[in-house]
Amino acid sequence: MSKQLSLVLVLLIPLAFLIYMLFVHEVDDPIKYIYTLTGGTAITLLYITTTISMFKKAVNLIKYRRTVGLFSFFYAFLHMLNFIILDMELDLASAVKETLDKPFIYLGMSAFFILLFMAITSLRVLFSDFYKYHKVIYLALLLITIHFVMAQKALAIDQWFYLLIMITIGIFKFLQRTKLLNI
Amino acid sequence: MNYIKQTSWSLSENLVTDEALFNERRKFLKLGAALAVSTSAVMDLAAKESLPQPNLNFKKDPNPLHLPLNDYEQITSYNNFYEFTTSKKGVKPMARNFKTKPWKITIDGLVEKPFELDMDDVLKKFALEERIYRFRCVEGWSMVVPWVGFELSKLIKLAKPLSSAKYIRFETLYDPEQFPDQKRDYLKAIDYPYVEGLRMDEAMNPLSLITVGLYGHTLPPQNGAPIRLIVPWKYGFKSIKSIVKISFTDKEPLNSWQKTASKEYGFFANVNPDVDHPRWSQKRERPLGKFFKQKTLMFNGYEKEVAHMYKDMDLRKFF
């Protein structure tokens, strides 16, 4: 089995787990559960996507980056479908109204459109023209983390943990770009 | 819902399976059911099996509105109880060894004479009744629970408040040895002890319930054992758990969530589909166990009973 295929199978585990939890285990609050699982997976994969390039000199995993990034988009897409289909029950007018009304939702939605842009332009025919714009991933990273933190009733340990990861990635990248750090 | 009534052919207490073993057996059953083709009938059976033996005497609620009850398992395994953890699923296992005996409730402030109530006396003094209420969390989920308790007004009459008493302040137990989040030095979820309050007319409303049980059984720790408040027309966080102190005051108490984020959570916290939380809509709610949402009702469906208390108030301002 090729390494790429194995990677795809690993990246599908959260989806399989979600289906099991929804239809066999029967979670109490399915809409919330889909949000948490797809959102948490998307954000984690986005962190991994950005981290891969940081360590390319030590371990070169660049050829897997696109797959991981696309799966981050895939889970963000499921997250967004959950919003439109189950949460808003396909009432597009109120989905748009909610999105414009609530900062927490429009931050998440903006991040989603950035990931959508990146997913489309990662197609081979478009990639060379649009590669230079792919730095917007760091904007998505920022938006998605704020969105995630804002979704909670109060800041708990887990959110501090995610904030810490994001800040660490940010500082690391900054140091690398400015050549203060040479890894 | 089926209740198991004590009859002449009931087994004696020593023949009853130990609760821990019983729960293990249930887990095993559920696993088996999940592995086999899991029909919803099997799952319903498993859910019913987790019902504990009723151990309270109370007057049953005939449920005239035919509210669809959530099952015992759902009600007791999806809890907000930050003193243990902010994970709703995590509360139940962490609360397992919570000590509720002995338990005393201090009643003080603007009363004729402050006193202490022992939990055993509470159960002797007040006749219990079942109240099937809707329960709506500010986070957007909801359930229907058959609580057992007595009207808060009865406790107020016993406490003999002075005429200067305008509000009641409730306080949850502060015990870092039992509540892990209270033990933290930093990054506590909220400030402790947890505080809630009601205006006197709200407290005297016949819907306000001092609650000691659910599904006919004393409250499990995760649901606020041994004694809690239930105010069904307000968001769930008003229904304070594990109460140790009830004080009568002339000032509006600063409740914990208002203290944490006053722009998002107020003193009144009445369920209101027309007033959004700043970060999310309150128009609809997710009933536990369902894939689809339902409309949230004004005052959580108790408009007839409570709306008169707020008729001159701007509910956008006093949220």
Interface residues (C-beta under 8 A of the other chain):
Chain A: V24 H25 E26 D28 D29 P30 I31 K32 L86 D87 E89 E98 D101 K102 P103 F104 M150 A151 Q152 K153 A154 L155 A156 I157 D158 W160
Chain B: A34 S38 M43 Q74 S77 Y78 Y82 T86 V138 E139 G140 W141 L187 A189 I190 T260 A261 D276 P278 R279 W280 S281 R286 L288 G289 K290 F291 F292 K293
